[in-house]
């Protein structure tokens, strides 16, 4: 007798590798000690939150004894928080936004779900470039949509617009991009995004319905070597930017994010009304009120990006010395090297034997590679050098 739905039963089966890795990490720490296990499996930022976050929390605490201090806010967010967020995003995105153009969400994940609920009809397709963050497929299927992947350009992981054009059909409802990219660290250029926008403009007219461009940007703050992260909002009327403060403020557990719509969109009040409704009926109700206060206090602040730069360079040195092939990440805090021998799952198993934890690229729709999250102390990165070298030798 099957207790679960067929869909969730399938999800559990497909996520078994990640579960085994998680369990393996626990066992390795018990056996060898935490200091001898080098965990690059999770993108959980370890840097302390900026001082502005702490001060914002202290300021809120002084008002916590007032009536409704922890009460509901409007579903789209407290008015003072939406106004502050819109003003900051106007500068960050290079386009004028009103408070009515943004909704504050329970992290980027709830923003994506609210957007998908608002725009997808059953059987319509979401296109995204592979490799991709695996949760996208779960999110869109929550609302009757279907995820279809498009290959990125080989090795560079730049968007392949020609491949995207071939994939677009009358069923295409939205294209989702993620830049800086998880898991590859790629950053899409303005010319690449403009090319995508021009394509979607043509296809929207051809199929007589909007094809939305959704940009998932939690790593927008984290680009290296002077690389600029372009905004989609000034480039396309059907653009929606989704993000969170999990990474730049080290607040993944507080669950505060947002969705912002392009001011070029006609009748955007209708979309914002829909997002406010879907945010409520999906059960999110409103973003945590403490998080909204913290967000306002810390807008424009960030963790120390220089620390991530040093970690990226250390990880590149370890991988290069051990003979791995990889593309240097331009943003985010991930490496996506080629798996020696070509079998990413087999290689990850070997790496685990060396007490080094990573994630097979198959979990991101891109077999033959593996992901490493370098949001860990630099001593962990350098301490893993022997394990990486030993695992590589097994596949020489």
Secondary structure, 3 states (H helix, E strand, C coil): CCCCCHHHHHHHHHCHHHHHHHHHHHHHHHHHCHHHCEECCCCCCCCCCCHHHHHHHHHHHCCCCCCCCCCCCCCCCCHHHHHHHHHHHHHHHCCCCCHHHEEEECHHHHHHHHHHHHHCCCCCEEEEEECCCCHHHHHHHCCCCEEEEEECCCCCCCCCHHHHHHHCCCCEEEEEEECCCCCCCCCCCHHHHHHHHHHHHHHHHHHCCCCEEEEECCCCCCECCCCCCCCCCCCCCCEEEEEECCCCCCCCCCCCEEEEECCCCCCHHHHHHHHHHHHHHCCCCCCCHHHHHHHHHHCCCCCCHHHHHHHHHHHHHHHHHCCCCCCCCCECCEEEEECCCCCHHHHHHHHHHCCEECEEHHHHCCCCEEEEECCCCHHHHHHCHHHHHHHHHCCC
